């Protein structure tokens, strides 16, 4: 299970140890997720931010036509020889089919080039 506070601590340790800089935008996103996760965990100790975000991410990967997300989808679904990883495709389809479209910020009709 991903814990964003632990992730932020680990990234800070890596950045301190090696000549590695985390872009400011990424730092702010991680910090925001850490705060939001902490708020959610204070009211629900079993909250898992990845489980909550996964349907949104799956919809974006499958339906957004931006080049960046299409490249990410290709990398996720195809192995080094270009063969389809059926288990990953089925996992994405199962997630979006088991959650109602209104349950996340994205619907299957994500506009072309909708960011990402």
Order of alpha helices (4+ residues) and beta strands (2+ residues): alpha-alpha-alpha-alpha-alpha
